């Protein structure tokens, strides 16, 4: 049987005059906003921006801004058939 861990969120007290208050829960890192009555998940305007364009037929991702670049470190590319066989 699968189990799930329940995390109780203790929201800070807030009243109608605190509308717009944003609070980040330290246990899960999620931000919440007080609408004057209840706490809702806060979605920043930048959270919904799409910075990449997908070419569906070729399944390629490209940056929308041609001046964008990707900086990576510590990656190694290879075909799965050439990876060492590990019994885990």
N, C-alpha and C positions, 0 to 999 in steps of 0.2 A: 504494500500500500504506500502510495506517495504521501509525503507530508509537506506542509508548507509552514514557514516561520511567520508568525504574526508579529508585526512591529506596531506598537501603540504610539500614535503621534499625539504629543501633548501641545496643542496649539496655544499660543499666548492669548490671554484675555484681550478682547477687542470689542468696541461698541460702535454704534452708528457713526460717531464722529471720526472713527479711525478708517473710514473707507479709503481704499487705495494702498493700505499698508501691505508691504511685501515682506514675507518671512520665509527663510530657507530652513527646512528641517534638517538638522545635522545628521540624523540617522540614515536618511535616504538621499540627501542632496537635492531634493525637489523643492522648488519655490512655490509658495502659495500666496494668493492675494485675497485680502478681505474686501468683500463687496458691500459691507455695511450690515449684512445679515449673517453671511456664512463665508467659510474659507473655500476658495476654488483654486485649482492648479493654475499657476501663472505661466502664461506663454509670452515670451519676449517677442517683439516684432522680428528680430533677427533670427529667431528659431525656425521660422517658416521660409526663410530665403533659400532658394536653390542656387548654389554656386556652380553646379555642374550641369552639362547637357548630355543626354544619352542618345547615341545613334542606335536606334532599336535594331535595324537589320544586322549591323555589325557588332552590336553590344559593346560599343566603345564609349567611354566617358571622356569628355573634354571640358576644360574650364570655360565658363561663359566669358570671363575676362581674359583676353589673350595675354595679358601681362602677368597672370597668375602663374605660380610655379609650385611644385610639390617638393618638399624637402623630406627625405627619409633617411633613416640611419639603421644599420643592422639588419637589413633584409637580404635574403639570398633566394634567388629565383631558380627553379629547376623543375623538371618534369617529374610527376609522381612515380613513374616507372623506374626512375634512376635513384630514388631516395632509398636509403638503407632500410632493410626489412627489420622491424623491431617487434618483438613479442612483448606486449604489455599486459 
